[in-house]
Amino acid sequence: MEQNELKLRIEEARERLHQIKTEYGELLHPQVIHQSMVLDELINMYNHVKRIKPME
């Protein structure tokens, strides 16, 4: 996956995390934690790709 696609997916995951947190009202709800983990994984993937192939 390329950096630009990952950036887009990260932004979408952030928005989804905000929506879920607003819906459930607490940070410790399992759905909020799950979405946070999804976001973390995308950020880790982005950082990995960026180290391997920096943007020019």
N, C-alpha and C positions, 0 to 999 in steps of 0.2 A: 504494500500500500504506500502511496506517495505522501509526502508531507502535506500538500494542499488538501488532499482527501481526508487525511487524519485531522487536520485543523478543523475542517467542516464537521466531521463526526464528533470531535471534542466539543465544539460549540453546541451541537445538537444534544449531546449527552449532558452538558451543563444545564441547558434549558429544561431538559426532562427532569434532572435532579431537582431543580427549583420547583417545577410543577408538582412533583411527587411530595416534596417536603411541605409545600403549601397545602396539598390535599390531605396529608396525614397529620400534619401539625407538629411532628416531633422528629428529631434527628435519629433517634434510636429505633424507629419503625423498620422492620425487616425490608420493606420495599425501598426505603431511603438508603439503607445500608447497601443493598444490592446495587442500586443505581450508582452509588458512590464508588463501588468496586469496579463497575463497568467503566466509569470515567477514569479511575486510576489506571486501569489497564490500557486505555486509549492513550493517556498521557505517557505511560511508560513506553508504549510502542512508538509514539512520536519522538520521544527523547532518544530511543535506540536508533531510529531511522536518521535522525538529525546528526548523531555522532558518526554514523557510517557514511552518510551522503549529505554534507552541509549544503544549504541553499546558496546559490551564487548570487 
